Structure formats: C-alpha cells, structure tokens
Amino acid sequence: MTHPGNPRYRSAPFPVTSCDCKDCRAACQNSPGWFMPGGVRAVANHLNLDVPTLFAKYLAVSVTAMPDGTQRHGVMPHKLRDGKKPGSVWTLEEVAVPGRCVFFDRGQCTIYPVRPYECARVMHDKQREGVRLRHHIIKSWTPAELAPYAELTGKRLFGSPPRKSRR
Ligand code: SF4
C-alpha cells in the first residue's frame, strides 16, 4: 500500500514501505514512530481537531540520544502506559519501556492515511537504516518547530539547529 497523502512525502529520501509484517505490529504495540512537524497538522485535520487538542489527547514529546551525547526532542503518538498522560514529555528511560500506540486498535492503525512519517517508512530488518531515518526526522524538529510544544508542555525542549540555506 502506498501513502495516499502529501506529495512532499513522495520526494523524501526514504520511500514509503508497504510492509505490514508482525514486526510492524510489534512496533505499534511497543514503540510508535515519530512525526515530521507537518505531519502533526495532517493528523489534526484528519481527526478534525486543532493541534493543541490533538496533542493533549493523543500525542507526546519523545526524545532520542544522539551520538555526541546530546538529546533531541520530537513528537510521537502517545504510548499507553501506567503513569503517563497524553500531552507530556517523555524521558529516555520512559521511552525505552514498551507501550502500545494510542492509535493502535484491534490490530489496526486508526490513522493509517496520515500515520507518522517514521511508521510509514521504517524497515524493521534494517536497523542502520532505521537510525538514519530517525536522524533525518530529528533534523526537521528545530527549536522553532518545537516551540509550540514547549509552550504546551511548559518544558524546555531540545531541537536540531536549523539547516543552513544554500546560496
Ligand atoms: S501511528 Fe499507526 S502505524 Fe504508527 S505506531 Fe501508531 S498504530 Fe502503528
């Protein structure tokens, strides 16, 4: 199955995968993928919600440790876990504990046409590619893109430096 949505997705260096293996479903039950910043708006439109309401009900700020020891934040679907509410910021320790994606219901992704960029592209048997994919997404979560979520959560968030424009 191909992504029916935005043409911007089709020009990205990571092709949409048709993979729907048991490892995909395991990811849905343990570790949901990250959105690109614009992908959050697509889900809000899909569910007819504004972004702050979507975030408060269904999303979370996730974190990844970078090779240089720093941390970077980005947005993922909320993971259903005791003690965590949607609309919160997760630590590395919390992210490492498995939890079912809030959008996974009876074996199906309930937002499939607008599922996160990472969910649509990850290949579970290619770990190195998976790391490259996550780092590609992280580059898009700049301080400016994270600013609305810092405001919503009241937390300091760490974004990637903005890309330098080419002359
Ligand atoms: S958004 Fe959909 S594809 Fe991604 S982890 Fe959740 S249920 Fe799975």
Residues whose N, C-alpha, C, O or C-beta is under 5 A from the ligand:
A	BS01	SF4	A27 C28 P32 G33 P77 C101 F103 F104 Q108 C109 R115 P116 C119
